[in-house]
Amino acid sequence: MSEVVILGAGVMGSAMSMPLADNGHRVRLVGTHRDSDIIESVNRNHYHPRLKVHLPKTVTGHYHHQLDAMLTEDVQLIVIGVSSVGVVWAAETLGKLRRASLPPLLMITKGLSVATGELEILPHVMTRILGEHNIHGTPVAAVAGPCIAGELAARRPSSVVFTHPDPGVLHWLADQLRTEYYHIRPHTDVMGVEMCAALKNLYALAVGFASGMLDNLPAENEAKMHNPAAAMFGEAILEMKYLVEFMGGDPATVDGLPGSGDLYVTCQGGRNSRMGRLLGKGMPYSEAKARHMPDDAIEGAELALAIARGMQPLFASGRLDAARLPLMRKVFQTVVHDRPIELDWAEFHR
């Protein structure tokens, strides 16, 4: 039985303890400074208050200041389960531990960065910051695909993609986590997979606009808003392919689990689609966040806030064609500029 550290005790980080524990690993669940209530509950009776399940007995809770003590020589894997805005903190925290090397990292955090002036996927952010602390050679892999944390915690069948350029690393990682309910497919297109993993949260906001618009319409013959939702879903796929190709990934990756599969499940429920519905009602983002979802991390909105300003030079220089990204620009308008949603359906007829 080996030791695994999960950094971040939120819903997905904690849900990953299920396949790990079921594979015979002892899991040290290390919370961030925002996870103290979760760690207290896990230590008291193994109950995770947000997932609403009891974690396996081989999962133990620990506070963030205990991370150094948790990273013993027995630890074979570190799972990064912090929020997207916490990745720099996680990388800096690991870097400051003054280790010559670290065991392989598996990132479940989704997002993009423009800290270097260019769009950068989070595994590259992690590798870059660790290198600044003289930690080199640590494999940094990532997981993507349609997997809702609550379903994984309940051991519902889930199919995901693990991505890293080295097939040997992928094979080893899959052996650590694969179960009869957690199905893993290896994928070496790291750029394509990670772009999909980040962008699907932003586009789930946009697809969610339709349900909010329905709330503002009079009831008529039980008609829904599936038509416009489907139109926006299709537009999202086109825009994701364009951006994946721009970053050097394979556009075909968008057609599989990392892209269309993950976007579909994200649109079915969760925080991004709920926020999209509020925005579709015409509510400004600041009001929707403060009144209805003050304690929720909205990854799609966080991504928009993180990259909108950094993408303007790409639009201005013509490196990115803004006309090919109408749905992304609508999300920027509603979230970053805090404007009520205004859709021109003619923009999406292509």
Summary of the structure (lengths in Angstrom):
residues: 350
radius of gyration: 20.1
end to end distance: 54.6
largest distance: 66.3
contacts: 1227
relative contact order: 0.11
helix: 53%
strand: 14%
